[in-house]
Amino acid sequence: MKPTALVCRQQCCFAARAGLLALTLLISSAISVAYAQNEPVLVPDAVEYQKLLPILPDAPQGWTADKPEGATEDVGGFRLTNVHRDYRKGEGANVPTAAISILDSVANPDYVSATTAAWNNNSETSEGYSKSVTINGNPGFEAFEKDTKHATLWVMIANRYFLQIELQNQDPKELQGWVKRVDLEKLAALK
């Protein structure tokens, strides 16, 4: 039998990894379509994951952090890099958790444009909200589900890096504090 804190952390990790997997599949399919058209595709190289790991911040005071994870993989003729780190405050079923992920999407600038354009849609209901945001001049998108207390912030950095921050059992205003822990200027400068 797994402790409840571990189950909760695994659910948060699953959601973050599922989001990255969906993004990876979309990028992969877009590149495959370009190859299928028999047109030469000049795909810039993604950075090695080891360069992105230091961007993932240490745990804030009173929190713990798992060891950061990352990978650079060859997928259908191009390289894809992503890194991820989980954070938690305390033990138990309903403790606050956070997850930070970075995906280098340099391989598909069309996907970057389409995704950031879709971020212009805003909505609010009794169940939560989604809205476009700007973080230090970078386009982003924030969503919050009230019943599960699940908040997510996506930010596009330097037209190539998708930064995703997911919070569980925290006020969505805490997203701003978490994004400030990530050195966005250093991330933008990585090539």
C-alpha positions as CSV (number, residue, x, y, z in Angstrom):
1,M,0.0,0.0,0.0
2,K,1.4,3.4,-1.0
3,P,1.4,6.4,1.3
4,T,-1.1,9.0,0.4
5,A,1.6,11.7,-0.2
6,L,3.3,9.4,-2.7
7,V,0.0,8.8,-4.5
8,C,-0.8,12.5,-4.6
9,R,2.8,13.3,-5.9
10,Q,2.5,10.6,-8.5
11,Q,-0.8,12.0,-9.7
12,C,0.7,15.5,-10.1
13,C,3.8,14.0,-11.8
14,F,1.5,12.0,-14.1
15,A,-0.4,15.2,-15.2
16,A,2.8,17.0,-15.9
17,R,4.3,14.2,-17.8
18,A,1.1,13.6,-19.7
19,G,1.1,17.2,-20.8
20,L,4.7,17.0,-22.0
21,L,3.9,13.7,-23.8
22,A,1.0,15.4,-25.6
23,L,3.2,18.3,-26.6
24,T,5.9,15.9,-27.8
25,L,3.4,13.9,-29.9
26,L,2.1,17.1,-31.5
27,I,5.6,18.3,-32.4
28,S,6.5,14.8,-33.7
29,S,3.4,14.6,-35.9
30,A,4.0,18.1,-37.3
31,I,7.6,17.2,-38.3
32,S,6.4,14.0,-39.8
33,V,3.9,15.9,-42.0
34,A,6.7,18.1,-43.2
35,Y,8.8,15.0,-44.1
36,A,5.8,13.4,-45.8
37,Q,5.6,16.4,-48.2
38,N,9.2,15.5,-49.4
39,E,10.4,19.0,-48.6
40,P,13.8,19.4,-47.0
41,V,13.4,20.3,-43.4
42,L,16.1,22.2,-41.7
43,V,15.6,21.6,-38.0
44,P,17.7,23.4,-35.5
45,D,19.2,21.3,-32.7
46,A,17.6,21.2,-29.3
47,V,19.9,22.0,-26.4
48,E,21.2,19.0,-24.4
49,Y,19.1,18.4,-21.3
50,Q,22.1,18.9,-19.1
51,K,22.1,22.6,-20.0
52,L,18.4,22.9,-18.9
53,L,18.7,21.1,-15.5
54,P,20.3,24.0,-13.7
55,I,17.4,26.2,-14.7
56,L,15.1,24.1,-12.5
57,P,15.2,25.9,-9.1
58,D,16.0,24.4,-5.7
59,A,13.1,23.9,-3.3
60,P,11.9,27.0,-1.5
61,Q,12.3,27.1,2.3
62,G,10.0,24.5,3.9
63,W,9.7,22.5,0.7
64,T,11.5,19.4,-0.6
65,A,12.4,18.7,-4.2
66,D,13.0,15.5,-6.1
67,K,16.1,15.2,-8.2
68,P,15.7,16.9,-11.5
69,E,15.1,14.6,-14.5
70,G,15.7,15.2,-18.2
71,A,16.3,13.7,-21.6
72,T,17.4,14.6,-25.1
73,E,16.0,12.1,-27.6
74,D,16.0,11.6,-31.3
75,V,12.4,11.5,-32.4
76,G,11.6,11.0,-36.1
77,G,14.7,12.7,-37.4
78,F,14.9,15.6,-34.9
79,R,16.0,16.0,-31.3
80,L,13.7,16.8,-28.5
81,T,14.8,17.9,-25.0
82,N,12.7,18.1,-21.8
83,V,13.5,18.5,-18.1
84,H,11.2,18.1,-15.1
85,R,11.3,18.5,-11.3
86,D,8.7,17.9,-8.6
87,Y,8.3,19.8,-5.3
88,R,6.2,19.2,-2.2
89,K,5.6,20.8,1.2
90,G,5.2,18.3,3.9
91,E,3.7,14.8,3.9
92,G,0.1,13.7,3.5
93,A,-2.7,13.5,1.0
94,N,-3.5,17.2,0.5
95,V,-0.1,18.9,0.9
96,P,0.8,21.5,-1.6
97,T,2.8,20.2,-4.6
98,A,4.5,21.8,-7.6
99,A,6.0,20.6,-10.8
100,I,8.2,22.5,-13.2
101,S,8.9,21.3,-16.8
102,I,10.8,22.8,-19.7
103,L,10.5,21.6,-23.3
104,D,12.8,22.8,-26.0
105,S,10.4,23.2,-29.0
106,V,13.0,24.7,-31.4
107,A,12.3,21.8,-33.9
108,N,8.8,23.2,-34.7
109,P,8.4,27.0,-34.9
110,D,4.9,26.6,-36.5
111,Y,3.7,24.7,-33.5
112,V,5.1,27.4,-31.2
113,S,3.2,30.1,-33.2
114,A,-0.1,28.1,-33.2
115,T,0.1,27.3,-29.5
116,T,0.9,30.9,-28.4
117,A,-1.9,32.2,-30.7
118,A,-4.4,29.9,-29.0
119,W,-3.4,31.4,-25.7
120,N,-5.4,34.5,-26.6
121,N,-8.7,32.8,-25.5
122,N,-9.9,33.7,-22.0
123,S,-12.8,32.2,-20.1
124,E,-14.1,32.0,-16.6
125,T,-16.8,29.7,-15.2
126,S,-17.9,28.5,-11.7
127,E,-15.4,25.6,-12.2
128,G,-12.3,27.8,-12.9
129,Y,-10.7,30.0,-15.4
130,S,-8.2,30.2,-18.2
131,K,-6.5,33.4,-19.4
132,S,-3.6,34.8,-21.4
133,V,-0.8,36.3,-19.4
134,T,2.5,38.1,-20.0
135,I,5.5,37.2,-17.8
136,N,8.5,39.5,-18.2
137,G,7.4,40.2,-21.8
138,N,6.9,36.5,-22.6
139,P,3.5,35.2,-23.7
140,G,1.8,32.8,-21.4
141,F,-1.4,31.1,-20.4
142,E,-2.8,30.3,-17.0
143,A,-5.6,27.9,-16.0
144,F,-7.1,27.0,-12.7
145,E,-9.6,24.2,-11.7
146,K,-11.4,25.1,-8.5
147,D,-12.6,21.7,-7.5
148,T,-9.2,20.0,-7.7
149,K,-7.2,23.2,-6.7
150,H,-5.0,22.5,-9.8
151,A,-3.3,25.6,-11.3
152,T,-1.1,25.6,-14.4
153,L,1.0,28.3,-16.0
154,W,2.6,27.9,-19.5
155,V,5.1,30.5,-20.7
156,M,6.9,30.6,-24.0
157,I,10.5,31.8,-23.6
158,A,12.6,32.9,-26.6
159,N,10.2,31.4,-29.1
160,R,11.5,27.9,-28.3
161,Y,11.1,26.9,-24.6
162,F,7.8,25.9,-23.1
163,L,8.0,26.5,-19.4
164,Q,5.2,24.7,-17.5
165,I,4.4,25.1,-13.8
166,E,1.7,23.0,-12.2
167,L,0.5,23.6,-8.7
168,Q,-1.8,21.3,-6.6
169,N,-3.5,22.4,-3.4
170,Q,-2.3,26.0,-3.7
171,D,-3.9,29.3,-4.5
172,P,-3.3,30.1,-8.2
173,K,-1.7,33.4,-7.2
174,E,1.3,31.2,-6.1
175,L,2.1,30.6,-9.8
176,Q,3.7,34.1,-9.9
177,G,6.0,33.2,-7.0
178,W,7.0,29.9,-8.6
179,V,7.8,31.5,-12.0
180,K,10.0,34.1,-10.3
181,R,12.1,31.2,-9.0
182,V,13.0,30.2,-12.6
183,D,15.8,32.3,-14.2
184,L,13.9,33.3,-17.4
185,E,16.8,35.4,-18.8
186,K,19.3,32.5,-18.4
187,L,16.8,30.2,-20.1
188,A,16.3,32.6,-23.0
189,A,20.0,32.8,-23.5
190,L,20.5,29.0,-23.9
191,K,21.2,27.9,-27.4
